[in-house]
Amino acid sequence: MFKKKPESLRLTLRALAHLLSYPDAQLRSEMQQLADALQVEQALKADRLAELVALCRQLAASDPMEAESRYVETFDRGRSSSLHLFEHVHGDSRDRGPALIDLLQTYERAGLQFSAPELPDHLPVVLEFASTQPPEVACGFLGEMAHILTSLFSALVARGSPYASVIGAILEIAGQQAQAVPVPEEPEIDDSWDEPVAFDGCSTRGQAKPGQPQPLHFVRNPRAPEGASL
């Protein structure tokens, strides 16, 4: 938590949003500016700030292909570490659509027009929005997502990812404790995309497994005349 309420979170939240963006050449060239921006408002604890500055330096010094592939592997390979927040609670269900609409309406009520290429629940987008709000509003808004952020933080900690420090910083800005909790094990990507066997390969659902006899059921046609053969 803060020792005192910061007068602004604009630079801090935008810097965190950039740190969670795809680390292309342009972003990696801005790492020193991001590290500097994180220190201006003094909104972060010293140990968390040191972790973030170390991440900035790591990204700036990384091989481009390695930095980009690590980002994809971290955030695009499984739901538990997705930056799309509503995936953590709604997955691919129909409930996600209305939740996205509600979030868009939140942006619009604040007088902002959403035009990002990402979905509105992408965490960098959420942080960019929060950065436009007064600190009290921004903290309350992010605090409403604390359970999702804690889940994401825990998944990144379990992977040993330095990006966990970014999520930890967001939680602390929201007045929450960044504490890892057990993360349910996810199925392998290939397993989650496997096609189920039709009808479970079960004769009780209309199909026998290979090598097993298929039971036949005859039903008399009610329109057939008496004595007619099947």
Helices and strands as residue ranges (DSSP letters): H 10-19, H 25-28, H 31-40, H 46-61, H 64-75, G 79-81, H 87-90, H 96-109, H 123-131, H 135-143, H 146-159, H 164-173, H 189-192, G 198-201, G 203-205
